[in-house]
Amino acid sequence: MQKLFAWNYGNRDSVDQIEDIISKLPEIDPIISRNAPKWPLDKINKVDLSILRCASWELLYHLDTPPKVVIDEAIELAKEFGTESSPSFVNAVLGSMVKDLNILSGQSNTKQ
């Protein structure tokens, strides 16, 4: 998460270690946008956006991890590194995403 956060702020040295997440951002970001319709990506707190991107990547491409675990971990990161409102925001966006993409049933649908 720290490396993706650093990448958001222009530190491109860590790109090699988070290459897979970054390569999937064209697929991940529209899904985040769709599930946070009142918040354009450029207006989302950078910490929250990093957490959402990491969790979204895990939900979409690492289906062996239960969605509840991914969301719980993301909320814990938001509590530790985000603002007071970060945990509820992250929870709402990821919860909407899970429902939107039918991830709970094991059928991820990443169509935009």
N, CA, C and O of each residue as an XYZ file, in Angstrom:
448
protein
N       0.823     -1.174      0.000
C       0.000      0.000      0.000
C       0.873      1.245      0.000
O       0.564      2.217     -0.689
N       1.957      1.228      0.762
C       2.836      2.384      0.817
C       3.442      2.690     -0.550
O       3.596      3.855     -0.916
N       3.783      1.654     -1.298
C       4.396      1.861     -2.597
C       3.403      2.467     -3.584
O       3.773      3.321     -4.389
N       2.154      2.035     -3.527
C       1.140      2.614     -4.396
C       0.862      4.050     -3.991
O       0.661      4.914     -4.846
N       0.849      4.306     -2.696
C       0.677      5.667     -2.207
C       1.817      6.553     -2.724
O       1.577      7.667     -3.188
N       3.051      6.056     -2.643
C       4.204      6.805     -3.137
C       4.085      7.052     -4.637
O       4.427      8.131     -5.121
N       3.603      6.060     -5.366
C       3.425      6.212     -6.810
C       2.415      7.317     -7.098
O       2.601      8.093     -8.035
N       1.340      7.398     -6.298
C       0.336      8.451     -6.479
C       0.944      9.835     -6.337
O       0.479     10.789     -6.961
N       1.986      9.948     -5.518
C       2.634     11.237     -5.297
C       3.870     11.442     -6.184
O       4.659     12.357     -5.948
N       4.032     10.610     -7.181
C       5.086     10.843     -8.153
C       6.373     10.078     -7.942
O       7.315     10.266     -8.712
N       6.461      9.229     -6.942
C       7.662      8.435     -6.711
C       7.594      7.199     -7.602
O       6.989      6.190     -7.237
N       8.221      7.289     -8.775
C       8.145      6.203     -9.740
C       9.176      5.101     -9.491
O       9.213      4.116    -10.229
N      10.021      5.255     -8.453
C      11.020      4.227     -8.143
C      10.392      2.913     -7.711
O      10.995      1.855     -7.891
N       9.209      2.958     -7.154
C       8.580      1.746     -6.627
C       7.682      1.058     -7.650
O       7.009      0.081     -7.319
N       7.663      1.553     -8.886
C       6.773      1.012     -9.909
C       7.005     -0.470    -10.162
O       6.048     -1.216    -10.373
N       8.246     -0.903    -10.146
C       8.524     -2.310    -10.437
C       7.846     -3.264     -9.459
O       7.482     -4.377     -9.839
N       7.671     -2.847     -8.204
C       7.082     -3.726     -7.191
C       5.558     -3.699     -7.183
O       4.931     -4.574     -6.585
N       4.971     -2.738     -7.817
C       3.514     -2.654     -7.857
C       3.007     -2.623     -9.298
O       1.900     -2.167     -9.586
N       3.840     -3.113    -10.166
C       3.561     -3.080    -11.598
C       2.205     -3.687    -11.958
O       1.492     -3.147    -12.804
N       1.850     -4.778    -11.340
C       0.595     -5.429    -11.685
C      -0.606     -4.552    -11.340
O      -1.534     -4.431    -12.139
N      -0.593     -3.941    -10.155
C      -1.699     -3.065     -9.780
C      -1.771     -1.893    -10.743
O      -2.847     -1.561    -11.241
N      -0.652     -1.276    -11.003
C      -0.625     -0.107    -11.884
C      -1.085     -0.480    -13.287
O      -1.787      0.296    -13.936
N      -0.700     -1.652    -13.758
C      -1.114     -2.059    -15.106
C      -2.625     -2.270    -15.191
O      -3.202     -2.205    -16.276
N      -3.258     -2.520    -14.056
C      -4.701     -2.754    -14.023
C      -5.502     -1.492    -13.719
O      -6.732     -1.547    -13.708
N      -4.847     -0.356    -13.472
C      -5.572      0.861    -13.130
C      -6.585      1.285    -14.191
O      -7.641      1.806    -13.829
N      -6.313      1.086    -15.496
C      -7.347      1.441    -16.476
C      -8.640      0.637    -16.299
O      -9.710      1.080    -16.717
N      -8.539     -0.533    -15.684
C      -9.735     -1.336    -15.398
C     -10.287     -1.023    -14.008
O     -11.502     -0.988    -13.815
N      -9.401     -0.798    -13.046
C      -9.801     -0.586    -11.656
C     -10.426      0.793    -11.439
O     -11.476      0.901    -10.805
N      -9.801      1.830    -11.949
C     -10.266      3.192    -11.677
C     -11.708      3.459    -12.116
O     -12.449      4.096    -11.366
N     -12.140      3.000    -13.296
C     -13.549      3.221    -13.651
C     -14.518      2.504    -12.702
O     -15.628      2.981    -12.464
N     -14.097      1.375    -12.172
C     -14.950      0.644    -11.236
C     -15.042      1.417     -9.920
O     -16.118      1.508     -9.329
N     -13.934      1.967     -9.465
C     -13.962      2.807     -8.265
C     -14.861      4.012     -8.520
O     -15.703      4.347     -7.687
N     -14.687      4.658     -9.659
C     -15.503      5.830     -9.999
C     -16.988      5.502    -10.016
O     -17.809      6.274     -9.520
N     -17.322      4.377    -10.580
C     -18.726      3.962    -10.670
C     -19.320      3.728     -9.276
O     -20.513      3.945     -9.062
N     -18.493      3.292     -8.344
C     -18.975      2.981     -7.005
C     -18.757      4.111     -5.999
O     -19.114      3.979     -4.828
N     -18.182      5.202     -6.449
C     -18.051      6.429     -5.650
C     -18.461      7.600     -6.544
O     -17.650      8.484     -6.821
N     -19.718      7.607     -6.996
C     -20.145      8.556     -8.032
C     -20.048     10.027     -7.645
O     -19.954     10.885     -8.523
N     -20.068     10.332     -6.367
C     -19.982     11.738     -5.941
C     -18.546     12.218     -5.790
O     -18.301     13.385     -5.486
N     -17.596     11.306     -6.004
C     -16.187     11.633     -5.796
C     -15.353     11.312     -7.030
O     -15.005     10.151     -7.245
N     -15.025     12.309     -7.842
C     -14.087     12.058     -8.949
C     -12.749     11.581     -8.370
O     -12.366     11.987     -7.273
N     -12.051     10.732     -9.100
C     -10.796     10.168     -8.584
C      -9.809     11.234     -8.127
O      -9.110     11.045     -7.131
N      -9.746     12.343     -8.841
C      -8.775     13.377     -8.472
C      -9.172     14.131     -7.200
O      -8.383     14.917     -6.675
N     -10.381     13.898     -6.709
C     -10.834     14.536     -5.470
C     -10.787     13.599     -4.267
O     -10.981     14.031     -3.131
N     -10.531     12.320     -4.516
C     -10.435     11.352     -3.421
C      -9.076     11.509     -2.745
O      -8.046     11.607     -3.412
N      -9.087     11.529     -1.434
C      -7.863     11.592     -0.653
C      -6.892     10.530     -1.187
O      -7.298      9.398     -1.446
N      -5.631     10.885     -1.348
C      -4.641      9.972     -1.941
C      -4.468      8.678     -1.139
O      -4.254      7.612     -1.717
N      -4.559      8.770      0.174
C      -4.464      7.567      0.998
C      -5.653      6.661      0.701
O      -5.489      5.462      0.475
N      -6.843      7.240      0.702
C      -8.050      6.460      0.426
C      -7.996      5.843     -0.965
O      -8.373      4.686     -1.149
N      -7.532      6.607     -1.939
C      -7.443      6.098     -3.304
C      -6.451      4.936     -3.395
O      -6.708      3.952     -4.088
N      -5.345      5.049     -2.712
C      -4.367      3.952     -2.705
C      -4.959      2.698     -2.080
O      -4.779      1.593     -2.591
N      -5.660      2.877     -0.980
C      -6.294      1.740     -0.314
C      -7.348      1.122     -1.231
O      -7.415     -0.099     -1.368
N      -8.163      1.958     -1.852
C      -9.201      1.453     -2.753
C      -8.602      0.713     -3.945
O      -9.118     -0.325     -4.359
N      -7.528      1.240     -4.486
C      -6.892      0.579     -5.633
C      -6.320     -0.780     -5.242
O      -6.499     -1.761     -5.963
N      -5.640     -0.839     -4.116
C      -5.072     -2.122     -3.667
C      -6.176     -3.136     -3.385
O      -6.099     -4.284     -3.822
N      -7.193     -2.707     -2.659
C      -8.285     -3.618     -2.314
C      -9.055     -4.037     -3.562
O      -9.441     -5.200     -3.687
N      -9.281     -3.118     -4.474
C      -9.995     -3.444     -5.716
C      -9.228     -4.466     -6.524
O      -9.809     -5.416     -7.049
N      -7.931     -4.275     -6.626
C      -7.079     -5.219     -7.341
C      -7.191     -6.605     -6.718
O      -7.301     -7.609     -7.422
N      -7.161     -6.646     -5.392
C      -7.258     -7.935     -4.716
C      -8.634     -8.567     -4.919
O      -8.736     -9.776     -5.128
N      -9.688     -7.758     -4.857
C     -11.045     -8.280     -5.067
C     -11.248     -8.808     -6.487
O     -11.928     -9.813     -6.699
N     -10.654     -8.121     -7.442
C     -10.883     -8.458     -8.849
C      -9.966     -9.547     -9.387
O     -10.370    -10.326    -10.250
N      -8.747     -9.609     -8.892
C      -7.753    -10.481     -9.506
C      -7.189    -11.560     -8.580
O      -6.429    -12.420     -9.025
N      -7.548    -11.520     -7.319
C      -7.098    -12.533     -6.363
C      -8.317    -13.093     -5.649
O      -8.553    -12.826     -4.471
N      -9.069    -13.861     -6.383
C     -10.355    -14.344     -5.906
C     -10.237    -15.381     -4.797
O     -11.247    -15.799     -4.230
N      -9.007    -15.803     -4.480
C      -8.823    -16.759     -3.397
C      -8.956    -16.105     -2.019
O      -9.132    -16.804     -1.021
N      -8.876    -14.781     -1.954
C      -9.052    -14.068     -0.691
C     -10.519    -13.678     -0.563
O     -11.054    -13.023     -1.457
N     -11.179    -14.059      0.516
C     -12.590    -13.709      0.683
C     -12.804    -12.188      0.685
O     -12.028    -11.457      1.301
N     -13.830    -11.720      0.013
C     -14.098    -10.270     -0.045
C     -14.182     -9.621      1.333
O     -13.706     -8.501      1.518
N     -14.782    -10.313      2.300
C     -14.903     -9.743      3.645
C     -13.526     -9.474      4.243
O     -13.333     -8.465      4.920
N     -12.582    -10.353      4.003
C     -11.221    -10.177      4.517
C     -10.560     -8.971      3.852
O      -9.927     -8.154      4.520
N     -10.710     -8.867      2.534
C     -10.127     -7.734      1.798
C     -10.698     -6.419      2.327
O      -9.954     -5.471      2.578
N     -12.018     -6.366      2.494
C     -12.658     -5.137      2.967
C     -12.230     -4.818      4.392
O     -11.929     -3.664      4.700
N     -12.197     -5.807      5.254
C     -11.776     -5.583      6.641
C     -10.339     -5.044      6.709
O     -10.051     -4.131      7.483
N      -9.449     -5.612      5.899
C      -8.063     -5.133      5.877
C      -7.984     -3.696      5.359
O      -7.221     -2.881      5.879
N      -8.776     -3.397      4.336
C      -8.788     -2.041      3.785
C      -9.294     -1.038      4.820
O      -8.757      0.064      4.934
N     -10.315     -1.415      5.565
C     -10.840     -0.532      6.605
C      -9.792     -0.295      7.689
O      -9.643      0.825      8.177
N      -9.073     -1.335      8.062
C      -8.014     -1.178      9.070
C      -6.920     -0.232      8.573
O      -6.426      0.601      9.333
N      -6.543     -0.358      7.306
C      -5.556      0.572      6.732
C      -6.092      1.996      6.743
O      -5.361      2.939      7.050
N      -7.365      2.150      6.409
C      -7.980      3.482      6.397
C      -8.007      4.085      7.801
O      -7.808      5.290      7.962
N      -8.250      3.254      8.813
C      -8.238      3.734     10.195
C      -6.862      4.227     10.594
O      -6.720      5.250     11.264
N      -5.848      3.482     10.170
C      -4.484      3.811     10.576
C      -3.881      4.969      9.787
O      -3.184      5.810     10.354
N      -4.144      5.016      8.484
C      -3.449      5.987      7.638
C      -4.335      7.102      7.083
O      -3.827      8.116      6.605
N      -5.636      6.923      7.143
C      -6.539      7.896      6.544
C      -7.042      8.937      7.524
O      -6.509      9.106      8.621
N      -8.081      9.624      7.095
C      -8.723     10.634      7.918
C      -9.816      9.977      8.758
O     -10.007      8.762      8.699
N     -10.514     10.764      9.520
C     -11.592     10.247     10.363
C     -12.704      9.606      9.530
O     -13.331      8.639      9.962
N     -12.940     10.146      8.345
C     -14.016      9.626      7.497
C     -13.562      8.517      6.547
O     -14.389      7.914      5.864
N     -12.280      8.250      6.498
C     -11.747      7.263      5.558
C     -12.321      5.857      5.732
O     -12.705      5.244      4.736
N     -12.396      5.321      6.945
C     -12.908      3.952      7.076
C     -14.319      3.772      6.524
O     -14.593      2.787      5.837
N     -15.208      4.706      6.815
C     -16.585      4.559      6.317
C     -16.640      4.751      4.805
O     -17.432      4.091      4.132
N     -15.817      5.637      4.260
C     -15.786      5.855      2.815
C     -15.272      4.603      2.100
O     -15.883      4.142      1.136
N     -14.171      4.063      2.565
C     -13.583      2.861      1.969
C     -14.569      1.699      2.060
O     -14.752      0.959      1.093
N     -15.197      1.540      3.209
C     -16.176      0.471      3.397
C     -17.337      0.620      2.414
O     -17.757     -0.360      1.798
N     -17.851      1.829      2.267
C     -18.993      2.060      1.370
C     -18.634      1.766     -0.082
O     -19.394      1.107     -0.791
N     -17.492      2.249     -0.518
C     -17.089      2.046     -1.920
C     -16.838      0.564     -2.195
O     -17.320      0.033     -3.196
N     -16.101     -0.101     -1.330
C     -15.806     -1.517     -1.560
C     -17.056     -2.381     -1.418
O     -17.229     -3.350     -2.159
N     -17.919     -2.040     -0.481
C     -19.173     -2.781     -0.340
C     -20.039     -2.656     -1.580
O     -20.627     -3.636     -2.037
N     -20.115     -1.456     -2.121
C     -20.859     -1.232     -3.357
C     -20.231     -1.998     -4.510
O     -20.933     -2.571     -5.343
N     -18.911     -2.004     -4.550
C     -18.192     -2.702     -5.609
C     -18.471     -4.202     -5.571
O     -18.704     -4.819     -6.611
N     -18.447     -4.779     -4.393
C     -18.695     -6.220     -4.244
C     -20.098     -6.558     -4.770
O     -20.278     -7.538     -5.494
N     -21.072     -5.746     -4.403
C     -22.443     -5.971     -4.887
C     -22.535     -5.751     -6.392
O     -23.147     -6.544     -7.108
N     -21.926     -4.675     -6.865
C     -21.966     -4.302     -8.277
C     -21.366     -5.385     -9.170
O     -21.886     -5.664    -10.251
N     -20.289     -5.982     -8.722
C     -19.566     -6.947     -9.542
C     -19.906     -8.399     -9.219
O     -19.326     -9.318     -9.797
N     -20.840     -8.605     -8.301
C     -21.229     -9.958     -7.901
C     -20.029    -10.768     -7.426
O     -19.933    -11.962     -7.710
N     -19.131    -10.138     -6.716
C     -17.922    -10.809     -6.268
C     -18.224    -11.850     -5.193
O     -17.541    -12.872     -5.117
N     -19.225    -11.610     -4.372
C     -19.539    -12.558     -3.304
C     -19.874    -13.934     -3.838
O     -19.587    -14.948     -3.201
N     -20.488    -13.962     -5.019
C     -20.850    -15.246     -5.596
C     -19.700    -15.869     -6.370
O     -19.849    -16.938     -6.962
N     -18.539    -15.192     -6.365
C     -17.378    -15.733     -7.059
C     -17.395    -15.459     -8.535
O     -16.612    -16.041     -9.286
N     -18.286    -14.568     -8.973
C     -18.383    -14.247    -10.394
C     -18.021    -12.802    -10.607
O     -18.901    -11.943    -10.672
N     -16.744    -12.518    -10.718
C     -16.290    -11.158    -10.949
C     -16.605    -10.756    -12.375
O     -16.327    -11.496    -13.319
N     -17.185     -9.587    -12.521
C     -17.529     -9.054    -13.827
C     -16.942     -7.657    -13.929
O     -17.515     -6.707    -13.397
N     -15.813     -7.517    -14.600
C     -15.113     -6.229    -14.641
C     -15.519     -5.383    -15.822
O     -14.811     -4.433    -16.156
N     -16.627     -5.685    -16.468
C     -17.064     -4.849    -17.602
C     -17.420     -3.468    -17.106
O     -18.013     -3.308    -16.040
N     -17.053     -2.477    -17.887
C     -17.313     -1.091    -17.530
C     -18.710     -0.697    -17.906
O     -19.112      0.445    -17.680
